[in-house]
């Protein structure tokens, strides 16, 4: 089992920045891939970024490439999503997830955080 707790969401004006955190605990070695997703009302869950607990690999969806950056702090078992140049279209509930495969599909991730709301005002 892996437990994920997110924090850092909130209300920000367009063009602003936020940093989300996802603290992991439990059997994180069994789920070496951490993904970030978001879901706006009436839409499907959208992949944003992925990072491994080891190595330097990251991967980004085209919709956020160049604006969002994911990183990790292994000592704190925490991954981050730095979001810059935010737009109203980025408004959604943001989730972190843990899985075994390097993939963009939400169904392939085994554990999910509770989600944190990000609202970008125009």
Secondary structure, 3 states (H helix, E strand, C coil): CEEEEEECCEEEECCCCEEEEEEEEECHHHCCEEEEEEECCCCCCEEEEEEECCCCCEEECCCCECCEEEEEEHHHCEEEEEECCCCHHHCEEEEEEEECCCCCCHHHEEEECCCEEEEEEC
